[in-house]
Amino acid sequence: VQLLESGGGLVKSGGSLTLSCVASGFTFSTYHMGWFRQAPGKGRELVAAITADGAESTYADNVKGRFTILRDNDKNTVYLKMNSLKPEDTATYYCNTGPGAMPWGQGTQVTVSS
């Protein structure tokens, strides 16, 4: 099992980024997927989740209306489109089927400057 996140970077407040997570080693299309993040000194939190078929998604209140989670089951990839980024979005972002359900990947760092 491998989860490989990418797409992070340094962006100014109000900017946008799109994160990608490529999964391997399990039947991706049968699993709900989520994006999680962990800021320095804080616990890991669920940011967004999407059903296995991509038909439904849910968001944490603090990202609702700014972030969009999408998936492409043909490419075993889940995406997180992030708009109107704020400094408080600064964190390392991870994907997983659930909190710790699969081995965590290395994550991708997102830094939002004010």
C-alpha atoms as one frame of an Amber mdcrd trajectory, in Angstrom:
protein
   0.000   0.000   0.000   1.314   3.421  -0.926  -0.148   6.907  -0.808   1.905
   9.535  -2.615   0.880  13.148  -2.097   2.147  16.051  -4.181   1.314  19.568
  -5.271   2.050  21.537  -2.145   4.087  24.703  -2.039   4.352  28.270  -0.856
   1.490  30.554  -1.829   0.274  33.962  -0.775  -2.963  34.470   1.102  -5.857
  34.313  -1.333  -3.976  32.040  -3.698  -4.790  28.550  -4.963  -3.192  25.130
  -5.057  -4.266  21.697  -6.229  -2.991  18.673  -4.360  -2.843  15.163  -5.800
  -2.616  11.787  -4.124  -1.829   8.665  -6.120  -2.770   5.425  -4.398  -1.474
   1.953  -5.049  -1.615  -1.472  -3.444  -5.354  -1.614  -2.849  -8.574  -1.401
  -4.870  -8.829   2.372  -4.871 -12.245   2.548  -6.509 -13.904   0.689  -3.635
 -12.693   3.005  -0.860 -13.925   6.347   0.363 -11.002   8.768   0.477 -10.163
  11.746   2.616  -7.694  14.585   2.806  -6.255  15.300   6.238  -3.914  17.985
   7.436  -1.632  18.538  10.371  -0.353  21.941  11.383   2.708  22.319  13.619
   1.829  21.491  17.212  -1.690  20.341  16.330  -3.398  17.045  15.730  -4.287
  15.670  12.339  -7.714  16.778  11.156 -10.012  15.647   8.376 -10.419  18.375
   5.781 -12.549  16.713   3.120 -13.853  13.290   2.181 -15.344  11.733  -0.921
 -17.277   8.531  -1.467 -15.824   5.652  -3.452 -17.838   6.533  -6.539 -17.187
  10.239  -6.192 -20.863  11.065  -5.946 -20.767  12.681  -2.505 -18.294  14.766
  -0.601 -18.101  16.417   2.798 -15.957  19.234   4.149 -14.776  20.615   7.435
 -16.538  23.862   8.252 -13.331  25.873   8.045 -12.720  24.916   4.395 -16.274
  24.649   3.107 -16.773  26.772   0.007 -13.016  27.090  -0.577 -11.824  23.507
  -1.044 -13.086  20.863  -3.470 -12.262  17.170  -3.299 -12.358  15.152  -6.510
 -11.215  11.726  -7.606 -10.342   9.861 -10.778 -10.742   6.142 -10.202  -9.137
   5.323 -13.541  -5.968   7.018 -12.337  -6.200   5.907  -8.678  -5.920   9.570
  -7.767  -7.721  11.896  -5.399  -7.362  15.668  -5.666  -7.881  18.609  -3.373
  -8.452  21.925  -5.077  -7.833  24.755  -2.656  -8.893  28.315  -3.336  -8.850
  31.471  -1.248  -6.087  30.048   0.890  -5.501  31.519   4.324  -2.428  31.436
   6.590  -4.332  29.064   8.894  -4.412  26.519   6.064  -0.665  26.087   6.492
  -0.067  22.426   7.262   1.175  19.138   5.893  -1.599  17.513   3.884  -2.179
  13.776   3.654  -4.661  11.502   1.962  -5.992   8.261   3.373  -9.029   6.024
   3.351  -9.612   6.953   6.982  -7.567   8.208   9.938  -4.659   5.803   9.962
  -6.557   3.189   7.996  -3.687   2.800   5.549  -0.017   3.637   6.168   0.396
   7.392   5.951   2.358   8.828   3.047   4.966  11.522   3.433   2.409  14.266
   2.919   2.810  17.489   0.999   3.566  20.799   2.692   1.322  23.779   2.095
   2.508  27.137   3.368   0.319  30.209   3.041   1.948  33.541   3.684  -0.010
  36.586   4.800
